Amino acid sequence: MLNDDGIPIEHEPSTAVVEGSALPNASHLRQNFPNPFNGETVLAFSLAEPTHAELIVYNAAGQRVCTLLRKSLAAGLHRVSWNATDGRGRKRASGRYIASMETGDDRQAIGMVFVE
């Protein structure tokens, strides 16, 4: 599946309930892994309820690099891969990037380091 910028996205909602656990009670953007990364990194986030979510990557200057995800999602765990390219598929330079997740009125961000 590709997002609006033509970047492959991986969507894996959590459908199994582990005994003693429940859906998260708050949305949370986790730190990407690996970080620093070379080539590709995975951003994971959990949603407490079904909602519209946007996952956007910015450079250190705050300029939008690409939109990884912009859609309504089910509650649970989701993962999206980023291969350090912009919205046109061009490889980005080594450096710091910011991943920002927006869901309704909530916005969370993490720092990422791409090393070529």
C-alpha positions as a printed NumPy array, in Angstrom:
array([[  0.   ,   0.   ,   0.   ],
       [  1.265,   3.495,  -0.851],
       [  0.465,   6.788,   0.853],
       [ -0.393,  10.069,  -0.906],
       [  3.31 ,  10.671,  -1.617],
       [  3.795,   7.206,  -3.146],
       [  5.81 ,   5.911,  -0.175],
       [  5.123,   2.327,   0.926],
       [  3.324,   2.115,   4.253],
       [  2.774,  -0.859,   6.471],
       [ -0.376,  -0.952,   8.557],
       [ -0.724,  -3.586,  11.225],
       [ -3.624,  -3.006,  13.602],
       [ -3.58 ,  -4.887,  16.845],
       [ -6.375,  -7.427,  16.695],
       [ -5.369,  -9.906,  19.387],
       [ -5.974,  -9.11 ,  23.032],
       [ -3.291, -10.448,  25.332],
       [ -4.614, -11.703,  28.652],
       [ -4.49 ,  -8.925,  31.234],
       [ -3.979,  -6.212,  28.624],
       [ -6.367,  -3.913,  26.841],
       [ -6.296,  -1.295,  24.165],
       [ -4.12 ,   1.659,  25.116],
       [ -5.908,   4.375,  27.083],
       [ -4.047,   7.13 ,  25.191],
       [ -2.516,   7.533,  21.759],
       [  1.264,   7.29 ,  21.772],
       [  3.981,   7.755,  19.134],
       [  6.907,   5.481,  19.977],
       [ 10.553,   6.166,  19.199],
       [ 11.515,   4.941,  15.735],
       [ 13.674,   1.827,  15.464],
       [ 16.474,   1.67 ,  14.658],
       [ 17.644,   5.149,  15.579],
       [ 20.023,   6.321,  14.204],
       [ 19.138,   4.511,  10.992],
       [ 20.651,   3.866,   7.586],
       [ 18.253,   2.973,   4.822],
       [ 14.958,   2.409,   6.599],
       [ 13.35 ,   2.89 ,   9.986],
       [ 10.017,   1.856,  11.497],
       [  7.689,   4.229,  13.314],
       [  5.176,   2.548,  15.611],
       [  2.236,   4.187,  17.303],
       [ -0.806,   3.134,  19.254],
       [ -4.278,   4.594,  19.091],
       [ -6.704,   4.381,  21.991],
       [ -9.739,   4.678,  19.732],
       [-10.544,   4.773,  16.023],
       [ -9.465,   8.159,  14.689],
       [ -8.044,  10.081,  11.758],
       [ -4.239,  10.097,  12.019],
       [ -1.48 ,  11.92 ,  10.176],
       [  2.193,  10.998,  10.361],
       [  4.448,  13.641,   8.812],
       [  8.251,  13.858,   8.568],
       [  9.955,  17.259,   8.832],
       [ 13.598,  18.233,   8.431],
       [ 15.546,  19.991,  11.201],
       [ 14.444,  23.382,   9.804],
       [ 10.782,  22.408,  10.248],
       [ 10.052,  21.972,   6.536],
       [  7.744,  19.124,   5.551],
       [  9.676,  16.29 ,   3.894],
       [  6.818,  13.851,   3.314],
       [  3.514,  12.592,   4.609],
       [  3.775,   8.94 ,   5.595],
       [  0.161,   8.481,   6.609],
       [ -3.099,  10.43 ,   6.381],
       [ -6.168,   8.293,   7.02 ],
       [ -8.681,   6.974,   9.518],
       [ -7.372,   4.03 ,  11.515],
       [ -8.717,   1.518,  14.007],
       [ -7.632,   1.501,  17.638],
       [ -4.509,  -0.544,  18.335],
       [ -0.868,  -0.738,  17.27 ],
       [  0.218,   0.525,  13.842],
       [  3.591,   0.58 ,  12.075],
       [  4.856,   2.662,   9.175],
       [  8.257,   2.345,   7.469],
       [ 10.23 ,   5.324,   6.176],
       [ 13.12 ,   4.891,   3.75 ],
       [ 14.56 ,   8.423,   4.152],
       [ 13.054,   9.731,   0.917],
       [ 10.94 ,  12.798,   0.289],
       [  7.485,  12.883,  -1.295],
       [  8.992,  12.503,  -4.757],
       [ 11.121,   9.475,  -3.877],
       [ 14.412,  11.398,  -3.679],
       [ 16.882,  10.25 ,  -1.03 ],
       [ 17.327,  12.776,   1.779],
       [ 20.654,  13.894,   3.217],
       [ 22.022,  12.546,   6.479],
       [ 20.812,  14.513,   9.471],
       [ 18.092,  15.022,  12.052],
       [ 14.428,  14.621,  11.183],
       [ 11.223,  14.972,  13.155],
       [  8.261,  12.612,  12.922],
       [  5.   ,  14.232,  13.991],
       [  1.775,  12.333,  14.652],
       [ -1.493,  14.262,  14.783],
       [ -4.751,  12.733,  15.961],
       [ -7.623,  15.125,  16.579],
       [ -6.377,  17.759,  19.025],
       [ -3.3  ,  15.735,  20.023],
       [  0.149,  16.17 ,  18.457],
       [  3.26 ,  14.18 ,  19.375],
       [  6.739,  14.315,  17.877],
       [  9.968,  12.343,  18.05 ],
       [ 13.464,  13.05 ,  16.77 ],
       [ 15.162,  10.717,  14.29 ],
       [ 18.709,  10.6  ,  12.933],
       [ 19.453,   9.396,   9.401],
       [ 23.092,   8.423,   8.782],
       [ 24.079,   7.517,   5.264]])
